[in-house]
Amino acid sequence: MYIKRHLRKAFQKSLCQFPAILITGPRQSGKTTFLKNELNQNTSYVSFDDPMERMFVKDDPLDFINRFEGKSVVLDEIQYVPELFSYIIKNIENRQIHGKWIMTTSFQFDLLDNFISSLSDRIAILNLFPFHAMENIFLEAQKIENIIWHGGYPENIVYSNKRDLFLSRYIQTYIERDVRHLLQVQDLNTFQTFLRLCASINGQELNIASLSRQVGISQPTCKKWISILSASFIILLIKPYYQNFGKRLIKSHKIYFLDQAMAAYLTKQPDPLSMFNGSMGNAFFEGFVVTELYKTLISNDKHADYYFWRSHDGLEVDLIVEINGKTWPIEIKKIATPSSRHTQSLIRFVKLAQNIEMERPKVVCNVQDKKIMPHGIDALSWLDFLKDVDQ
């Protein structure tokens, strides 16, 4: 069963404009399925998960390149063969054929960044993440707690009864293959503890000193492991807003799992309703709205900067998005009946940011119908909000 992705428009456009295309995103987000359905059957396909293909590249990279003379090729998980990068660059320089080299990666790293920089305006970078809400064909038939519970990975959407099996296998595979390869982790139990503790602070400030102490690792190691989770699209880090409003702002990042179902699984939530009504319910709802907004904009090939803001006296705006020269202040609450007390942080932020071009501030919640609140603030449901973003 193939569900069409919103990225297809940007992808088809890129095929006609660039000799190289790189699609990034976490494992199992549907990159291979997407390409096999969006490309014609004459396109060759190579997966570097196959050790024989990796060995071929290491032994004779030029002969490998020559295999695809006159045809397009998908190079899946290109991060495993960085020695191929210079040959692809040379091939593109000698003969620019649009849509020739189509690559995927599940991990962003320095050598890949250098490769992208070398190709400059000859490569399109696209991101394919797990399904966002507007791509979920079963969305309208589900309650919010079930949507969060199953997350966005294609296998969990199509085969919802296999959720626990998929997540268990995903985490095990990720730890045993990718993390061991990238970090040479000797004690996988320690990394598993680290991963579960990260899930327990989903939607909270990231305190490296506290996290490293709880796991029993050094702070530099903790920072390195966090960077690996971010580079492999497991977590999303949101920076604090650094405008000088005359108040001391906190400087630590907030951490969100890109897929809330994974965070729920790692924190051993028993069922959807218990998860949503439990002590972490607000964090799961906030994480859902933040990451769905992020995935929705990315799938429409729209790139933005994401922040949160908190003053020294504890007032916080959950999300501040800067896109197309405008700022979106967004407060996220699980409540169904928003009141004036839920707008105080937004009001403060707007007053302090008078010189910034700003969209109408929003409280995204579970309200039934859109509600116009004092001080030019809108309260609307998460579904209406994401529909507006997608359109």
Beta strands, then each sheet from edge to edge (+ up, - down):
strand 1: 20-24
strand 2: 44-47
strand 3: 73-76
strand 4: 101-105
strand 5: 123-127
strand 6: 204-205
strand 7: 235-240
strand 8: 254-257
strand 9: 305-310
strand 10: 316-323
strand 11: 326-332
strand 12: 362-365
strand 13: 371-373
strand 14: 377-381
sheet 1: 2+ 3+ 4+ 1+ 5+
sheet 2: 6+ 8- 7+ 9+ 10- 11+ 12+ 14+ 13-
end
